[in-house]
């Protein structure tokens, strides 16, 4: 409002008092379009009269039509065919009932024309809308747009520019007018005059605005009415014009369109205030005006609107784009896209830094965990080693203690239990090493007496007999029978001695048994026996863990 003069401000306030709360920019644009006439603006907004529409020869200036299509407060202007469709609407329903047979014939002819790459003639019964004059509304806007584009291809004999190029590269065939007919057989010959359509976006109108907001692209919105007399000519001349399609493609326009009989296109026509068809509008992101605060975010703005056949020819649109629209909006969009690129680059840099930080933190964490694990393993190894050393020391001490007790038993048996030598059974005993001793035993002597004698031979020569103990190291033992009882009560028997006796050749083992005489074992007078030490380690109760012996050869 800063640039408005006194009468203009007064007209603005008067119209706002009639309309109630509305967007100031929109109200200003409406007043500008009617030369600040409040009565005409009121009639236009409330449709109290049918304004005369004269087909313009050029686009409406951008300064006069800056409308925020994202605002919900945009007024709704009901569509009227302005004398073109009003007289036809009464006949459309009746014609749709009478056109059923013609529609079947037109379907066959359309198929033939499409195969032969011939544009469909503009005859009443040949149009794709002769039967579907009142199409049911589909909830899927994307499928509606795709259907409209497919029908547009069938009517014009053209196809999407990008799809045509992609199909030519990948298949080598010229793209047909429809998705379903791109690979007809036999393939049509290459035609340098093949027509192309703009690459229509198959989303919704709101998605188009969102893309303009996010990517800084220019939108081209095409709205048609199949009941308009200029509809077929506009589609076949303007939408397939090579120069027009090229300028849209080169400047990365997002193109969206539809027939106002469909709800999505009708809603878009209300937002864009379309009154005459065909209708073409260009929208793009632009900075806010009319006293907007500094730093305000840009808004998607209607740059220009082109209504009627004269204003929507390819030459008029191309001239408008080259001389007015592109020079005006391109600098801002370039700056905006540069800002987006800088922002995206900064975001990637931050993501890379965050990723590097996380990777460093992960490596540090793994290094700390490895160091802690190694320290625990080292502590466990040291603890295990200490336990092993302690256990070996305890085993060694226990073995020494047991060896000392066994030595005391040997000394005790030498002093108290050895039988005096007598005539009877004479035996030669081979001791470990090179020792050999001969002893005569009475016939009544037991195997225990023989083992006790052989065991006493392991006493070191430095130990004097007079120093031998008179009492047993453990228990009450005064003779051979009591020794038998003690051995049986304390151990498994034979393992208590720590050795075994066997004949030299042929080898016969004489394992110890209690209360068994020498004659019962089969020993003969003059026989030579060998003392074999048990190599297995004694357990805590004095038993031998395995029955391995050292033979005479060992």
RODO-2510 file (C-alpha; in nm, 4 decimals, decimal comma):
residues 554
     n   res          X          Y          Z
     1     x     0,0000     0,0000     0,0000
     2     x     0,3030     0,2262     0,0192
     3     x     0,2857     0,2995    -0,3530
     4     x    -0,0891     0,3734    -0,3636
     5     x    -0,2349     0,7213    -0,3923
     6     x    -0,5323     0,8688    -0,2088
     7     x    -0,8184     0,7623    -0,4449
     8     x    -0,6655     0,4175    -0,4802
     9     x    -0,6432     0,3716    -0,1030
    10     x    -1,0046     0,4865    -0,0676
    11     x    -1,1209     0,2390    -0,3342
    12     x    -0,9226    -0,0400    -0,1661
    13     x    -1,0799     0,0318     0,1738
    14     x    -1,4294     0,0481     0,0199
    15     x    -1,3913    -0,2884    -0,1553
    16     x    -1,2439    -0,4488     0,1571
    17     x    -1,5431    -0,3301     0,3597
    18     x    -1,7706    -0,5085     0,1112
    19     x    -1,5684    -0,8297     0,0833
    20     x    -1,4648    -0,8599     0,4455
    21     x    -1,1191    -0,9994     0,5407
    22     x    -0,9275    -1,0739     0,2182
    23     x    -0,5679    -1,0723     0,1070
    24     x    -0,4702    -0,7096     0,0389
    25     x    -0,2482    -0,8022    -0,2552
    26     x    -0,5325    -0,9889    -0,4216
    27     x    -0,7805    -0,7032    -0,3754
    28     x    -0,5267    -0,4539    -0,5156
    29     x    -0,4703    -0,6751    -0,8223
    30     x    -0,8471    -0,6997    -0,8860
    31     x    -0,8877    -0,3193    -0,8617
    32     x    -0,5918    -0,2684    -1,0930
    33     x    -0,7493    -0,5024    -1,3507
    34     x    -1,0667    -0,2843    -1,3622
    35     x    -0,8883     0,0522    -1,3442
    36     x    -0,9766     0,0973    -0,9749
    37     x    -1,3533     0,0928    -1,0418
    38     x    -1,5103    -0,0449    -0,7216
    39     x    -1,8451    -0,1237    -0,8915
    40     x    -1,6806    -0,3238    -1,1700
    41     x    -1,4611    -0,5048    -0,9197
    42     x    -1,7680    -0,5960    -0,7111
    43     x    -1,9557    -0,7186    -1,0183
    44     x    -1,6527    -0,9215    -1,1258
    45     x    -1,6055    -1,0861    -0,7868
    46     x    -1,9738    -1,1612    -0,7245
    47     x    -2,0585    -1,2356    -1,0887
    48     x    -2,3546    -0,9971    -1,0886
    49     x    -2,3032    -0,9231    -1,4536
    50     x    -2,1362    -1,0887    -1,7438
    51     x    -1,8341    -0,8821    -1,8315
    52     x    -1,7485    -0,8529    -2,1943
    53     x    -1,4380    -1,0484    -2,2715
    54     x    -1,2314    -0,9322    -2,5621
    55     x    -0,9597    -1,1692    -2,6693
    56     x    -0,6343    -0,9926    -2,5819
    57     x    -0,3445    -0,9799    -2,8157
    58     x    -0,0827    -0,9964    -2,5411
    59     x    -0,0458    -1,1310    -2,1913
    60     x    -0,1709    -0,9402    -1,8909
    61     x     0,1240    -0,7530    -1,7348
    62     x     0,2880    -0,9322    -1,4487
    63     x     0,2683    -0,6270    -1,2253
    64     x    -0,1110    -0,6411    -1,2319
    65     x    -0,1605    -1,0109    -1,1632
    66     x     0,0651    -1,1002    -0,8753
    67     x    -0,1567    -1,3492    -0,6904
    68     x    -0,0555    -1,5884    -0,4160
    69     x    -0,2107    -1,9175    -0,5212
    70     x    -0,1312    -2,0680    -0,1829
    71     x    -0,3754    -1,8382    -0,0024
    72     x    -0,7102    -1,9968     0,0833
    73     x    -0,8789    -1,6552     0,0768
    74     x    -0,8741    -1,6290    -0,3026
    75     x    -1,2292    -1,5552    -0,4188
    76     x    -1,4192    -1,8137    -0,6184
    77     x    -1,5374    -1,7021    -0,9615
    78     x    -1,7853    -1,9425    -1,1126
    79     x    -1,6978    -2,0514    -1,4618
    80     x    -1,9213    -1,9452    -1,7502
    81     x    -1,8664    -2,0254    -2,1146
    82     x    -1,9473    -1,6611    -2,1949
    83     x    -2,1996    -1,7359    -2,4646
    84     x    -1,9916    -2,0182    -2,6116
    85     x    -2,0963    -2,3124    -2,3933
    86     x    -2,4244    -2,1840    -2,2477
    87     x    -2,6179    -2,2563    -2,5673
    88     x    -2,4428    -2,5913    -2,5996
    89     x    -2,4866    -2,7163    -2,2445
    90     x    -2,8594    -2,7774    -2,3004
    91     x    -2,7816    -3,0023    -2,5934
    92     x    -2,4820    -3,1831    -2,4407
    93     x    -2,6801    -3,4316    -2,2351
    94     x    -2,9218    -3,5128    -2,5183
    95     x    -2,6322    -3,5467    -2,7609
    96     x    -2,4498    -3,7847    -2,5259
    97     x    -2,7484    -4,0218    -2,5353
    98     x    -2,7826    -4,0062    -2,9134
    99     x    -2,4080    -4,0438    -2,9725
   100     x    -2,3721    -4,4018    -2,8427
   101     x    -2,3657    -4,5648    -3,1891
   102     x    -2,1467    -4,2872    -3,3250
   103     x    -1,9104    -4,3322    -3,0346
   104     x    -1,8532    -4,6991    -3,1256
   105     x    -1,7780    -4,6025    -3,4838
   106     x    -1,5512    -4,3176    -3,3741
   107     x    -1,3577    -4,5570    -3,1507
   108     x    -1,2739    -4,7788    -3,4485
   109     x    -1,1808    -4,4799    -3,6642
   110     x    -0,9632    -4,3320    -3,3906
   111     x    -0,7730    -4,6605    -3,3685
   112     x    -0,7152    -4,6635    -3,7445
   113     x    -0,6032    -4,2989    -3,7480
   114     x    -0,3637    -4,3615    -3,4583
   115     x    -0,2036    -4,6624    -3,6300
   116     x    -0,1578    -4,4598    -3,9466
   117     x    -0,0267    -4,1592    -3,7488
   118     x    -0,3028    -3,9344    -3,8851
   119     x    -0,4482    -3,6629    -3,6561
   120     x    -0,8104    -3,7239    -3,5669
   121     x    -1,0415    -3,4943    -3,7765
   122     x    -1,2401    -3,2353    -3,5858
   123     x    -1,5859    -3,3842    -3,6546
   124     x    -1,8639    -3,3907    -3,3970
   125     x    -1,8858    -3,7670    -3,3750
   126     x    -1,5033    -3,8119    -3,3966
   127     x    -1,4109    -3,6156    -3,0865
   128     x    -1,3219    -3,8110    -2,7760
   129     x    -1,5760    -3,6053    -2,5832
   130     x    -1,8900    -3,6813    -2,7859
   131     x    -2,0030    -3,9427    -2,5410
   132     x    -1,8247    -3,8450    -2,2189
   133     x    -1,9636    -3,4948    -2,1959
   134     x    -2,0333    -3,5520    -1,8264
   135     x    -1,7477    -3,7620    -1,6969
   136     x    -1,7669    -3,9049    -1,3438
   137     x    -1,5232    -3,7566    -1,1004
   138     x    -1,2351    -3,9866    -1,0058
   139     x    -1,0738    -3,9514    -0,6649
   140     x    -0,7298    -4,0079    -0,8187
   141     x    -0,6107    -3,6786    -0,9721
   142     x    -0,3002    -3,8474    -1,1104
   143     x    -0,4984    -4,0986    -1,3146
   144     x    -0,7268    -3,8164    -1,4405
   145     x    -0,4254    -3,6200    -1,5649
   146     x    -0,2741    -3,9278    -1,7273
   147     x    -0,6027    -4,0042    -1,9014
   148     x    -0,6292    -3,6474    -2,0274
   149     x    -0,2726    -3,6560    -2,1610
   150     x    -0,3425    -3,9869    -2,3346
   151     x    -0,6531    -3,8444    -2,4994
   152     x    -0,4522    -3,5367    -2,5954
   153     x    -0,1965    -3,7604    -2,7664
   154     x    -0,4702    -3,9434    -2,9530
   155     x    -0,6302    -3,6204    -3,0720
   156     x    -0,3071    -3,4544    -3,1856
   157     x    -0,1078    -3,7562    -3,3031
   158     x     0,1828    -3,6336    -3,0877
   159     x     0,3524    -3,7579    -2,7742
   160     x     0,5572    -3,6238    -2,4853
   161     x     0,8842    -3,4605    -2,5902
   162     x     1,0970    -3,6362    -2,3280
   163     x     0,9303    -3,9698    -2,3883
   164     x     0,9824    -3,9320    -2,7626
   165     x     1,3556    -3,8696    -2,7169
   166     x     1,3935    -4,1514    -2,4639
   167     x     1,2053    -4,3942    -2,6874
   168     x     1,4158    -4,2998    -2,9890
   169     x     1,7371    -4,3606    -2,7928
   170     x     1,6364    -4,6879    -2,6271
   171     x     1,4365    -4,8569    -2,9035
   172     x     1,5228    -4,6771    -3,2243
   173     x     1,1484    -4,6446    -3,3001
   174     x     0,9622    -4,3223    -3,3360
   175     x     0,7350    -4,2736    -3,0374
   176     x     0,3659    -4,3172    -3,1120
   177     x     0,0861    -4,0944    -2,9932
   178     x    -0,0079    -4,3116    -2,6955
   179     x     0,1649    -4,5148    -2,4297
   180     x    -0,0298    -4,8191    -2,5367
   181     x     0,0705    -4,7716    -2,9005
   182     x     0,4387    -4,6926    -2,8773
   183     x     0,5456    -5,0350    -3,0053
   184     x     0,2949    -5,0978    -3,2825
   185     x     0,3937    -5,3497    -3,5426
   186     x     0,5106    -5,3010    -3,8040
   187     x     0,6948    -4,9918    -3,6760
   188     x     0,6251    -4,6693    -3,8594
   189     x     0,8957    -4,5143    -4,0651
   190     x     1,0981    -4,2351    -3,9165
   191     x     0,9285    -3,8978    -3,9584
   192     x     1,1238    -3,5784    -3,9104
   193     x     0,7947    -3,3897    -3,8739
   194     x     0,6799    -3,5962    -3,5768
   195     x     0,4975    -3,3642    -3,3365
   196     x     0,5747    -3,3510    -2,9688
   197     x     0,3742    -3,2357    -2,6695
   198     x     0,5106    -3,0695    -2,3573
   199     x     0,6102    -3,3118    -2,0840
   200     x     0,2967    -3,2869    -1,8691
   201     x     0,3349    -3,3479    -1,4965
   202     x     0,0852    -3,6120    -1,3812
   203     x     0,0486    -3,4923    -1,0229
   204     x    -0,1934    -3,2446    -0,8717
   205     x    -0,2035    -2,8685    -0,9063
   206     x    -0,0968    -2,8330    -0,5422
   207     x     0,2056    -3,0536    -0,6107
   208     x     0,2992    -2,8239    -0,8990
   209     x     0,2959    -2,5253    -0,6644
   210     x     0,5022    -2,7188    -0,4125
   211     x     0,7639    -2,7997    -0,6784
   212     x     0,7791    -2,4331    -0,7769
   213     x     0,8285    -2,3432    -0,4098
   214     x     1,0975    -2,6023    -0,3434
   215     x     1,2898    -2,6119    -0,6730
   216     x     1,2426    -2,2606    -0,8109
   217     x     1,0958    -2,3816    -1,1412
   218     x     0,8453    -2,2000    -1,3606
   219     x     0,5040    -2,3639    -1,3983
   220     x     0,2946    -2,3580    -1,7138
   221     x    -0,0717    -2,4422    -1,6434
   222     x    -0,2870    -2,5326    -1,9441
   223     x    -0,6660    -2,5466    -1,9009
   224     x    -0,9031    -2,6356    -2,1820
   225     x    -1,2732    -2,6913    -2,2328
   226     x    -1,3683    -2,9656    -2,4754
   227     x    -1,6965    -2,7850    -2,5432
   228     x    -1,5162    -2,4755    -2,6703
   229     x    -1,4961    -2,4251    -3,0460
   230     x    -1,1231    -2,3414    -3,0360
   231     x    -1,0286    -2,6440    -2,8273
   232     x    -0,9113    -2,8751    -3,1089
   233     x    -0,7217    -2,5986    -3,2928
   234     x    -0,5411    -2,4935    -2,9745
   235     x    -0,4341    -2,8478    -2,8970
   236     x    -0,3077    -2,9221    -3,2501
   237     x    -0,1325    -2,5942    -3,3165
   238     x    -0,0151    -2,4419    -2,9880
   239     x     0,0535    -2,7520    -2,7740
   240     x     0,2385    -2,9292    -3,0551
   241     x     0,4341    -2,6282    -3,1771
   242     x     0,7996    -2,7317    -3,1852
   243     x     0,9361    -2,3928    -3,0819
   244     x     0,6909    -2,3621    -2,7932
   245     x     0,7646    -2,7144    -2,6686
   246     x     1,1387    -2,6487    -2,7002
   247     x     1,1340    -2,3298    -2,4947
   248     x     0,9398    -2,5080    -2,2188
   249     x     1,1817    -2,7990    -2,2230
   250     x     1,4998    -2,5894    -2,2411
   251     x     1,3956    -2,3737    -1,9465
   252     x     1,2837    -2,6701    -1,7353
   253     x     0,9194    -2,5625    -1,7084
   254     x     0,6887    -2,7892    -1,5113
   255     x     0,3805    -2,8234    -1,7305
   256     x     0,0414    -2,9242    -1,5931
   257     x    -0,2973    -2,9239    -1,7600
   258     x    -0,6456    -3,0662    -1,7754
   259     x    -1,0024    -3,0302    -1,8923
   260     x    -1,2266    -2,8218    -1,6673
   261     x    -1,4878    -3,0973    -1,6758
   262     x    -1,2574    -3,2737    -1,4276
   263     x    -1,2616    -3,1517    -1,0700
   264     x    -0,8858    -3,0985    -1,0405
   265     x    -0,8741    -2,8750    -1,3477
   266     x    -1,1938    -2,6959    -1,2432
   267     x    -1,0490    -2,6176    -0,8986
   268     x    -0,7334    -2,4853    -1,0627
   269     x    -0,9402    -2,2657    -1,2956
   270     x    -1,1169    -2,1114    -0,9954
   271     x    -0,7886    -2,0363    -0,8211
   272     x    -0,6435    -1,8845    -1,1385
   273     x    -0,9669    -1,6947    -1,2190
   274     x    -0,9929    -1,8433    -1,5669
   275     x    -1,2994    -1,7165    -1,7554
   276     x    -1,2271    -1,7972    -2,1195
   277     x    -1,0694    -2,1035    -2,2771
   278     x    -0,8205    -2,2158    -2,3827
   279     x    -0,6340    -2,0756    -2,0853
   280     x    -0,2582    -2,0663    -2,0162
   281     x    -0,0993    -1,9304    -1,6984
   282     x     0,2636    -1,9037    -1,5916
   283     x     0,3555    -1,9204    -1,2228
   284     x     0,6865    -1,8968    -1,0431
   285     x     0,8433    -1,8064    -0,7126
   286     x     0,8776    -1,4307    -0,6651
   287     x     0,9614    -1,1992    -0,3744
   288     x     0,6692    -1,0473    -0,1901
   289     x     0,5689    -0,6916    -0,2774
   290     x     0,3390    -0,4136    -0,1621
   291     x     0,5084    -0,3345     0,1630
   292     x     0,6055    -0,6863     0,2675
   293     x     0,8581    -0,6913     0,5533
   294     x     1,2208    -0,7333     0,4593
   295     x     1,3428    -1,0881     0,4737
   296     x     0,9969    -1,2313     0,3996
   297     x     1,0103    -1,5635     0,2182
   298     x     0,9204    -1,5578    -0,1530
   299     x     0,5805    -1,6807    -0,2640
   300     x     0,4518    -1,8631    -0,5728
   301     x     0,3003    -1,5904    -0,7885
   302     x     0,0835    -1,5895    -1,0974
   303     x     0,3123    -1,4171    -1,3467
   304     x     0,0701    -1,3904    -1,6394
   305     x    -0,2590    -1,5276    -1,7667
   306     x    -0,3537    -1,5838    -2,1302
   307     x    -0,7202    -1,6428    -2,2145
   308     x    -0,8901    -1,7022    -2,5458
   309     x    -0,7569    -1,8377    -2,8719
   310     x    -0,5910    -1,5141    -2,9876
   311     x    -0,3867    -1,4837    -2,6697
   312     x    -0,2815    -1,8502    -2,6637
   313     x    -0,1260    -1,8933    -3,0054
   314     x     0,2248    -2,0347    -3,0052
   315     x     0,3781    -1,7157    -3,1458
   316     x     0,2146    -1,4947    -2,8804
   317     x     0,3226    -1,7241    -2,5961
   318     x     0,6777    -1,7604    -2,7282
   319     x     0,7145    -1,3849    -2,7723
   320     x     0,5796    -1,3282    -2,4211
   321     x     0,8228    -1,5794    -2,2711
   322     x     1,1270    -1,4490    -2,4560
   323     x     1,0651    -1,0755    -2,4203
   324     x     0,8860    -1,0424    -2,0880
   325     x     0,8540    -1,3389    -1,8564
   326     x     1,1956    -1,5052    -1,8740
   327     x     1,3994    -1,1821    -1,8600
   328     x     1,1907    -1,0706    -1,5634
   329     x     1,1883    -1,3846    -1,3442
   330     x     1,5092    -1,5610    -1,4445
   331     x     1,7507    -1,3450    -1,2373
   332     x     1,5557    -1,4032    -0,9159
   333     x     1,5141    -1,7749    -0,9855
   334     x     1,8851    -1,8068    -1,0607
   335     x     1,9636    -1,6422    -0,7273
   336     x     1,7099    -1,8637    -0,5550
   337     x     1,8501    -2,1808    -0,7123
   338     x     2,2024    -2,0677    -0,6223
   339     x     2,0840    -2,0242    -0,2656
   340     x     1,9322    -2,3727    -0,2752
   341     x     2,2566    -2,5141    -0,4116
   342     x     2,4576    -2,3358    -0,1444
   343     x     2,2184    -2,4606     0,1196
   344     x     2,2351    -2,8122    -0,0193
   345     x     2,6154    -2,7915    -0,0314
   346     x     2,6255    -2,6717     0,3297
   347     x     2,3900    -2,9514     0,4263
   348     x     2,6096    -3,2103     0,2549
   349     x     2,9175    -3,0624     0,4227
   350     x     2,7463    -3,0803     0,7607
   351     x     2,6337    -3,4360     0,6929
   352     x     2,9867    -3,5288     0,5876
   353     x     3,1274    -3,3655     0,8993
   354     x     2,8703    -3,5398     1,1169
   355     x     2,9479    -3,8679     0,9431
   356     x     3,3214    -3,8151     0,9941
   357     x     3,2592    -3,7241     1,3589
   358     x     3,0487    -4,0364     1,4104
   359     x     3,3112    -4,2488     1,2380
   360     x     3,5866    -4,1008     1,4561
   361     x     3,3737    -4,1519     1,7665
   362     x     3,3073    -4,5102     1,6586
   363     x     3,6778    -4,5806     1,6070
   364     x     3,7641    -4,4194     1,9413
   365     x     3,4923    -4,6201     2,1123
   366     x     3,6150    -4,9417     1,9522
   367     x     3,9734    -4,8590     2,0514
   368     x     3,8660    -4,7952     2,4118
   369     x     3,6597    -5,1133     2,4165
   370     x     3,9543    -5,3085     2,2727
   371     x     4,1909    -5,1605     2,5297
   372     x     3,9497    -5,2422     2,8125
   373     x     3,9045    -5,5923     2,6725
   374     x     4,2808    -5,6413     2,6465
   375     x     4,3264    -5,5181     3,0028
   376     x     4,0621    -5,7595     3,1250
   377     x     4,2207    -6,0414     2,9270
   378     x     4,5599    -5,9521     3,0738
   379     x     4,4136    -5,9411     3,4237
   380     x     4,2475    -6,2764     3,3631
   381     x     4,5729    -6,4208     3,2295
   382     x     4,7674    -6,2925     3,5312
   383     x     4,5010    -6,4263     3,7668
   384     x     4,4969    -6,7644     3,5915
   385     x     4,8758    -6,7799     3,5991
   386     x     4,8783    -6,6964     3,9687
   387     x     4,6192    -6,9665     4,0338
   388     x     4,8230    -7,2163     3,8306
   389     x     5,1386    -7,1286     4,0209
   390     x     4,9539    -7,1522     4,3503
   391     x     4,7980    -7,4835     4,2552
   392     x     5,1353    -7,6228     4,1457
   393     x     5,2899    -7,5051     4,4686
   394     x     5,0099    -7,6653     4,6672
   395     x     5,0432    -7,9863     4,4635
   396     x     5,4167    -7,9850     4,5123
   397     x     5,3796    -7,9252     4,8846
   398     x     5,1161    -8,1955     4,9101
   399     x     5,3320    -8,4381     4,7123
   400     x     5,6292    -8,3597     4,9312
   401     x     5,4160    -8,4107     5,2380
   402     x     5,2814    -8,7403     5,1055
   403     x     5,6308    -8,8471     5,0008
   404     x     5,7547    -8,7666     5,3490
   405     x     5,4735    -8,9703     5,5055
   406     x     5,5482    -9,2664     5,2723
   407     x     5,9131    -9,2468     5,3643
   408     x     5,8174    -9,2607     5,7329
   409     x     5,6070    -9,5714     5,6571
   410     x     5,9064    -9,7354     5,4860
   411     x     6,1290    -9,6650     5,7854
   412     x     5,8612    -9,7907     6,0240
   413     x     5,8154   -10,1140     5,8245
   414     x     6,1940   -10,1700     5,8129
   415     x     6,2124   -10,1490     6,1893
   416     x     5,8898   -10,3242     6,2986
   417     x     5,7328   -10,5314     6,0198
   418     x     6,0129   -10,6979     5,8187
   419     x     6,0252   -11,0760     5,8794
   420     x     6,3632   -11,2230     5,9666
   421     x     6,5324   -11,4181     5,6882
   422     x     6,4596   -11,7947     5,7067
   423     x     6,4934   -12,1034     5,4932
   424     x     6,2072   -12,1294     5,2564
   425     x     6,1362   -11,9243     4,9433
   426     x     6,4466   -11,7489     4,8053
   427     x     6,3688   -11,4564     4,5746
   428     x     6,5876   -11,2118     4,3785
   429     x     6,4419   -10,8611     4,3438
   430     x     6,5574   -10,6257     4,0686
   431     x     6,5272   -10,2670     4,1999
   432     x     6,4910    -9,9487     3,9897
   433     x     6,8264    -9,8547     3,8429
   434     x     7,0936   -10,1233     3,8811
   435     x     7,0122   -10,2385     4,2348
   436     x     6,9466   -10,6027     4,3107
   437     x     6,8686   -10,7724     4,6407
   438     x     6,8135   -11,1354     4,7430
   439     x     6,5936   -11,2390     5,0326
   440     x     6,4621   -11,5645     5,1740
   441     x     6,1054   -11,5708     5,3042
   442     x     5,9423   -11,8424     5,5124
   443     x     5,6720   -12,0418     5,3291
   444     x     5,4050   -11,8791     5,5483
   445     x     5,5047   -11,5250     5,4460
   446     x     5,2352   -11,3161     5,2770
   447     x     5,2481   -11,0920     4,9723
   448     x     5,2323   -10,7922     5,2133
   449     x     5,5604   -10,9046     5,3767
   450     x     5,7271   -10,9191     5,0316
   451     x     5,5925   -10,5717     4,9351
   452     x     5,7020   -10,4266     5,2712
   453     x     6,0554   -10,5630     5,2215
   454     x     6,0795   -10,4317     4,8638
   455     x     5,9327   -10,0909     4,9709
   456     x     6,1991   -10,0570     5,2423
   457     x     6,4684   -10,0811     4,9765
   458     x     6,3707    -9,7302     4,8598
   459     x     6,4994    -9,5756     5,1833
   460     x     6,8059    -9,3620     5,1124
   461     x     7,1330    -9,5137     5,2267
   462     x     7,1995    -9,2055     5,4364
   463     x     6,9096    -9,2910     5,6658
   464     x     7,0326    -9,5027     5,9599
   465     x     6,8129    -9,7911     6,0800
   466     x     6,8455    -9,6878     6,4430
   467     x     6,6713    -9,3622     6,3584
   468     x     6,3628    -9,5359     6,2214
   469     x     6,0352    -9,4584     6,4056
   470     x     5,8851    -9,7212     6,6327
   471     x     5,5255    -9,6170     6,5666
   472     x     5,3292    -9,5972     6,2468
   473     x     5,2837    -9,2466     6,1011
   474     x     4,9073    -9,2988     6,1018
   475     x     4,6786    -9,5391     6,2856
   476     x     4,7670    -9,8387     6,4975
   477     x     4,9819   -10,0873     6,3066
   478     x     5,2003   -10,3401     6,4913
   479     x     5,2084   -10,6387     6,2507
   480     x     5,1412   -10,7464     5,8936
   481     x     4,7678   -10,8244     5,9371
   482     x     4,7065   -10,4763     6,0854
   483     x     4,8939   -10,3227     5,7899
   484     x     4,6616   -10,5137     5,5527
   485     x     4,3596   -10,3713     5,7323
   486     x     4,5034   -10,0174     5,7299
   487     x     4,5791   -10,0244     5,3567
   488     x     4,2324   -10,1553     5,2705
   489     x     4,0616    -9,8880     5,4845
   490     x     4,2639    -9,5950     5,3551
   491     x     4,3149    -9,6559     4,9844
   492     x     4,2092    -9,8707     4,6911
   493     x     4,4735   -10,1248     4,7937
   494     x     4,7499   -10,1761     4,5456
   495     x     4,7852    -9,8032     4,4617
   496     x     4,9039    -9,7333     4,8200
   497     x     5,2416    -9,8926     4,7505
   498     x     5,3241    -9,6906     4,4376
   499     x     5,4832    -9,9902     4,2614
   500     x     5,4068   -10,3435     4,1516
   501     x     5,6074   -10,6677     4,1293
   502     x     5,6336   -10,8945     3,8263
   503     x     5,8428   -11,1889     3,7101
   504     x     6,1193   -11,1111     3,4612
   505     x     6,0441   -11,3709     3,1938
   506     x     5,7851   -11,4683     3,1090
   507     x     5,6286   -11,1662     3,2704
   508     x     5,3705   -11,2353     3,5390
   509     x     5,2379   -10,9545     3,7514
   510     x     5,1953   -11,0062     4,1246
   511     x     4,9553   -10,7318     4,2264
   512     x     4,9194   -10,6760     4,5984
   513     x     4,6306   -10,8443     4,7772
   514     x     4,5682   -10,8684     5,1495
   515     x     4,6186   -11,1974     5,3357
   516     x     4,7617   -11,3828     5,0314
   517     x     5,0641   -11,6136     5,0926
   518     x     5,3603   -11,6204     4,8553
   519     x     5,2931   -11,9793     4,7576
   520     x     4,9382   -11,8879     4,6549
   521     x     5,0730   -11,6316     4,4100
   522     x     5,2678   -11,9005     4,2238
   523     x     5,6153   -11,7706     4,3155
   524     x     5,8824   -12,0390     4,3040
   525     x     6,2075   -12,0697     4,4889
   526     x     6,4914   -11,8911     4,3142
   527     x     6,2610   -11,6837     4,0960
   528     x     6,3686   -11,3350     3,9955
   529     x     6,1144   -11,0549     4,0212
   530     x     6,1261   -10,6939     3,9075
   531     x     6,0068   -10,3839     4,0978
   532     x     5,8086   -10,1562     3,8604
   533     x     5,7267    -9,8038     3,9862
   534     x     5,3858    -9,6625     3,9080
   535     x     5,4351    -9,3422     3,7062
   536     x     5,0812    -9,2079     3,7549
   537     x     5,0336    -8,9086     3,9877
   538     x     4,8764    -8,9813     4,3224
   539     x     4,5462    -8,8067     4,4063
   540     x     4,4709    -8,6256     4,7308
   541     x     4,3527    -8,9517     4,8917
   542     x     4,6653    -9,1381     4,7881
   543     x     4,5206    -9,3231     4,4869
   544     x     4,6974    -9,3480     4,1514
   545     x     4,5284    -9,1710     3,8659
   546     x     4,6433    -9,4191     3,5980
   547     x     4,8040    -9,7601     3,5980
   548     x     5,1289    -9,6873     3,4189
   549     x     5,4427    -9,8597     3,5400
   550     x     5,8140    -9,8337     3,4807
   551     x     5,9383   -10,1670     3,3580
   552     x     6,2892   -10,3033     3,4045
   553     x     6,3947   -10,1693     3,0675
   554     x     6,2715    -9,8220     3,1701
***
